[in-house]
Amino acid sequence: MNGPGFVQFSTQIGQTQMLHNSGVGKALAAYMTDERLTHAIAMHGMPKTTEHTMTSASVFKAFLASVREKGYAIEDEEGEAGIRCIAAPIFDHSGKTAGAIGITALRSELPSISFDAFGKLLQEKASAISGKLGYSDERQERPR
């Protein structure tokens, strides 16, 4: 879905992004097993794409703990200068991540003061989608 502004973002089906510098990547990485996450980092590295990119696996893993605590991930100009993203994971009936939803905007249109409000909204929407996939917070604990 495109916003009303002049600048539009587009992604392609099958397009890939790094885990460490994208909101959706972080939302998904937060619920990977430590073994799988360590393997992904070893295979793909954590290249610096902007001055804000996390390049330390230990810093990244600590950040992912905050994603699990809040229920959403923030990417603040780590993949592209001037671009921000907030994303929340979607869980299936077994409690595994099935995907994520997010919003991406120019830094000027997504001020950091709005991160929590948008993050909570995305988390609510992701929770509703998860429920439609059979996930229930009360019944299941997410694998980690």
N, C-alpha and C positions, 0 to 999 in steps of 0.2 A: 504494500500500500504506500503510495507516495504522499508526501506532505504538500502543503499549499505553497511552499517557498520556491524560489527560482532554482536553487540547487537541488538536484534529484540524485538519489543513489540507486545503483542497480547491482544485483547479483544474478548469477546464472545457476541453474540447476546443476548440481555436481561441483560447483565451485568450492574450493577448500580454503581454509584460513588456519593460521597457527593457533594453538591453544592459548599461548601465553600473552597474545596481544590483541585479542578480540573478545568482546563481551560474551558472545555465544560460546566461544571456545572455553572461556573461563567457567561459564555456567555448567558446561558439560564436564570439564576437567575436575571440577570440585567433587564430583561423585564417582570418579574413576577409582579403582583400587590403587593403592600406592605402587604396586608392582606394574600395573598397566601405565600409570602416569610416568613412572621412572623410565619405562621402556620407550614411551612416546617422546619424552625429552631426549633420551639417548639417540633415538632414530632421527629426529628432526631438529634438535638443538633449540636454542632460544635466541635467535638472531635479533640484534638491535635494529629496529626499523624507524624509531624516532628517539629523541632524547629522553622520552618518558618510558620507554620499553623496559620491562623487568627482564633481566638476563641471568639472574641467579635462581637456580632451582629451589634452594631453601627459602628464599624470599617469596617465590611464586607459591610454594606449598603452604607457607604461612598465610598468604593472601587468600588461598582457597578455603582455609578454615573459616575466614570471615564471610566468604560467600555462602558456605553451608549454614553459618549462624544467621545471616540476614535473609537468605533465600533468593538472592539475586546477585549478579556480578556487575561491576562497573569497569568500563574500559575508557580511560581518560587520555586520549591522544597517544595511545601506545602503538596502534597499528598505522595510523596516518595522522600527521600534524593537523590540528584544527577539527578533528572528528572525535566524537564521543559516542559510546554505546552503553546501554543498560540491558541486561538479559536475565531471564529466569528459566530454570530447567523445567522440563515436563517429564513426568514419571508414568510408566505403564502399570498394569495390574500387578506386576511382580515387584514393583518398587525400583526398577532400573530406569535410568534415563532413556527417554524415547526421543528426545529432541530438546529444543529451547526456543523461546520467543524473545524478541528484543526490539528496541528502538535505536536508531542511529540518527545522529543529527550533527550539524555544525556546532562547534564549541559555543559560538555566539547565540545559538538558539536553544541550547541545553545547558543552562548554568549549573554549576556544581551544587548550588543551594536546592535545586530541584531533584537531585539524585534519589534521595530517600522516598519522596512522594511518587516518582515514576517507578522506582524499584518495587515499592509495595504494591502499586497498581499492577505491574507486570507479574509479580509473584501471585497476586490474587487470580489473574487471568490464567496463568500457567497452572495454578491449582485447580481451577475449573476444568481446564482441558484434561489434566491428569485424571480428574474424577471421571470424566467421560471415557477414559481409557481403562477404568477399573481401579485406579489407585485410591487408597484411603490412608490418610495420616494416622488414623486411630488403629487400623489393622496391621499396618506394616511398618517396618523400619527400613530405611533406604540402605542398600548395600554400600559399603565403603571399603 
